[in-house]
């Protein structure tokens, strides 16, 4: 409904006084799942957090987070990642897999609403790409 959509949009609004916290991940280089040719992707990802204290928690779980993201990337084909919608879908999957590594129950498929919960409950606000090369 329109009301739910407005609630989802307000959940994404930033407090103009709040300073975002970004945690850059080491670049990912992975062979893609293209069958007809050898293709690979090099992708840089930064996680935007709601709370500066959450960055320590993210760092503690980094091996599991990187593993989950690599598993997602290894199943992608170049064609999945070339269009903007593919990159947006990947960002959603990275967010879901990061939360899964942190022991957070993923949102239902297709739900883009980020609940206005305690930042400790859902510390990752957004996924940003800093580098995206497909060869």
For each residue, the residues with C-beta under 8 A, 3 or more apart:
1: 4 5
2: 5 6
3: 6 7
4: 1 7 8 113
5: 1 2 8 9
6: 2 3 9 10
7: 3 4 10 11 113
8: 4 5 11 12 112 113 114
9: 5 6 12 13
10: 6 7 13
11: 7 8 113 114 115 116
12: 8 9 114
13: 9 10
14: 18 20
15: 18
16:
17:
18: 14 15
19:
20: 14 48 49 125
21: 48 49 50 51 52 54 55
22: 46 47 48 49 128
23: 46 47 49 55 58 59
24: 44 45 46 130
25: 28 44 45 46 47 62 65 66 69
26: 66
27: 42 43 44 131
28: 25 41 42 43 44 45 66 69 70 73
29: 40 41 42
30: 40 41 43 70 73 74
31: 38 39 40 74
32: 39 40 41 73 74 76 77 78 81 134
33: 74 75 76 77
34: 37 38 39 77 78 79
35:
36:
37: 34
38: 31 34
39: 31 32 34 77 78 134 135
40: 29 30 31 32 134 135
41: 28 29 30 32 73 76 78 81 132 133 134 135
42: 27 28 29 131 132 133 135
43: 27 28 30 73 129 131 132 133
44: 24 25 27 28 129 130 131 132
45: 24 25 28 69 94 127 128 129 130
46: 22 23 24 25 127 128 129 130
47: 22 23 25 58 98 124 126 127 128
48: 20 21 22 124 125 126 127 128
49: 20 21 22 23 52 54 55 58 119 123 124 125
50: 21 54 119 122 123 124 125
51: 21 54 119 120 123
52: 21 49 55
53: 56 57 120
54: 21 49 50 51 57 58 119 120 123 124
55: 21 23 49 52 58 59
56: 53 59 60
57: 53 54 60 61 102 123
58: 23 47 49 54 55 61 62 65 98 102 123 124
59: 23 55 56 62
60: 56 57
61: 57 58 64 65 101 102
62: 25 58 59 65 66
63: 66 67
64: 61 67 68 101
65: 25 58 61 62 68 69 97 98 101 102
66: 25 26 28 62 63 69 70
67: 63 64 70 71 101
68: 64 65 71 72 97 98 100 101
69: 25 28 45 65 66 72 73 94 97 98
70: 28 30 66 67 73 74
71: 67 68 74 75 97
72: 68 69 75 76 90 93 94 97
73: 28 30 32 41 43 69 70 76 90
74: 30 31 32 33 70 71
75: 33 71 72
76: 32 33 41 72 73 80 81 90
77: 32 33 34 39 80 81
78: 32 34 39 41 81 82 134
79: 34 82 86
80: 76 77 86 89 90
81: 32 41 76 77 78 86 87 90 132 134
82: 78 79 86 134
83: 86 87
84: 87 88
85: 88 89
86: 79 80 81 82 83 89 90
87: 81 83 84 90 91 129 132
88: 84 85 91 92
89: 80 85 86 92 93
90: 72 73 76 80 81 86 87 93 94
91: 87 88 94 95 126 127 128 129
92: 88 89 95 96 112 127
93: 72 89 90 96 97
94: 45 69 72 90 91 97 98 127
95: 91 92 98 99 124 126 127
96: 92 93 99 100 106 107
97: 65 68 69 71 72 93 94 100 101
98: 47 58 65 68 69 94 95 101 102 124 127
99: 95 96 102 104 105 106 122 124
100: 68 96 97 103 104 106
101: 61 64 65 67 68 97 98
102: 57 58 61 65 98 99 123
103: 100
104: 99 100 121 122
105: 99
106: 96 99 100
107: 96 111 113 114
108: 111
109:
110:
111: 107 108
112: 8 92
113: 4 7 8 11 107
114: 8 11 12 107 122 125
115: 11 121 122
116: 11
117: 121 122
118: 121
119: 49 50 51 54 122 123
120: 51 53 54 123
121: 104 115 117 118
122: 50 99 104 114 115 117 119
123: 49 50 51 54 57 58 102 119 120
124: 47 48 49 50 54 58 95 98 99 127
125: 20 48 49 50 114
126: 47 48 91 95
127: 45 46 47 48 91 92 94 95 98 124
128: 22 45 46 47 48 91
129: 43 44 45 46 87 91 132
130: 24 44 45 46
131: 27 42 43 44
132: 41 42 43 44 81 87 129
133: 41 42 43
134: 32 39 40 41 78 81 82
135: 39 40 41 42
